[in-house]
Amino acid sequence: MNLQAANQALKIRALMHQGTQINQARVEAWAATLDPDMPPTEARSLALQWYRNNNGWMEPADLNRLWRALKRERLNLFQMPQPPAEIACDPVAYAEYEAEWRKQIIQGATPGTAALTALAAPKQIGGNHGQ
């Protein structure tokens, strides 16, 4: 459950629609419906973006659509670099490398930073993979 992201988005919504109450139940409901990988800073940014382009009520589905589009855009900007041979030859380690690289890119990391972080992932996630 992403309570911080929900809280950030609801604060923007409350500012845009005076009288909107933010309570724990509403935050928890939004957190349950927001994509779990949406960082709080992205939730805030996407809520602001939504209100720059719309004048109606923002709902969690609106933020999810924007977040999914942003993730696709980020992943389409870069091609994943080839990992070292010891990882590339190990299917489990390669899958872990790719998953971590994609996660880092989605979260806004540069390709180089994402690759460095992803190189450590097979050792952390898979135990003996990549060694």
N, C-alpha and C positions, 0 to 999 in steps of 0.2 A: 504494500500500500504506500503510495507516494504522497504523504501528508504535506510535505513542504511544497511540492509542486502545486497541489490543490489549493493550498493557502495563498500562494503567490497569485494564481489565476483568479481566485475569488476576491482578493483585494482589489485587483484591477476592475473586476466586474462591479464590485460595490462602489468604487469611485465613479464609474460610468453611469450607474443606475442608483441614484441616491435612494436610500431607504432599504437597500438590499442588506439583509442581516447575514453576518458571518458567524456561525456557531459551529461547535465541534461536530454535530451530526451532519451538517452540510459539507464541512471539510472532508469528513470521512466518506460521505457519499461520492463526492467528486474524486477523491483519491482512489476509490474502488473502480471508477470508470475511466480515469485517465490511463494512458499507456504506462505501464510500470517502469519503462526505461526513460521516461521524459524527465530530464533534470529540472529542478526548481527554477534555475535561471532561464531555461528555455521556455518553461510554462509562462513565466512573466513576460518574456519577450514576445512569445506567440500571442498572448492575450492582448498586448499592446498592438501588435500587428493586426490582429483581428478587428479591433476597434478603429484602427486607421482606415479600414476598408468596409466596415459594416456599421450600421446604426441600431441593430436589433440586439436581442439578448444573446449572449455567448453561452454555449453549453459545452460540456466536456467533449462531445463528439466533434465540435468545431475545432477544438485544440488538437484532438487526436488526428484529424485530417491534416491540419497544418504540420504537425510533428512528423507524420509519416511522409509527407511530401518533402520536408526538409531532410529527412534521413535519406530518401531516394536521391535527392539532389546532391547531397554530400558524397554518397557512395559513387554516383555517376561521374563526379569530378576527377576521381583518381583511380588509377589501376594499382592493385595490390602488388608490391614488390615481391620478387621471388625470394623465399627464405633460404638460408644456408642448406647445403645438400643433406646434412644430417637430419634436418627437420623435413625437408621436401621428400625424403625417402621413407619417412615414417608417417603412414596415413593418419594415425591418431594425433601425433604432434602437429602435422600440417593442418588438420582440422581445427585444433586448438589455436594455432597461430592465426589462421584465417578468421576465426570467430573473434579473437581479441583485436586483430587489426580493424575489422569492420566496426566493432564496438567503439574503438578509439576514434575512428573517422566520424562515425555518427555523432559522437559527443563533441566533435569540433577540433580534434587534434590534427596537426599537420601530418602528411604522409610519413615523414622521417621519424617524428616522435611516435606515431602509431606503430611503425615497424620496430622500433627499439623496444617498446612496451610489449609488442606481440612476440618478440624473440624470447622474452622471459616467460611468457605464458605456458609453453609446453612443459617447462621444468616445474612451474608452480602447480598447474592444473593436473598434468598427467603423471607426476612423480618422476619417473626415469626417462621419459621421452625427451629426445633431442640431446642426450648426453653421450 
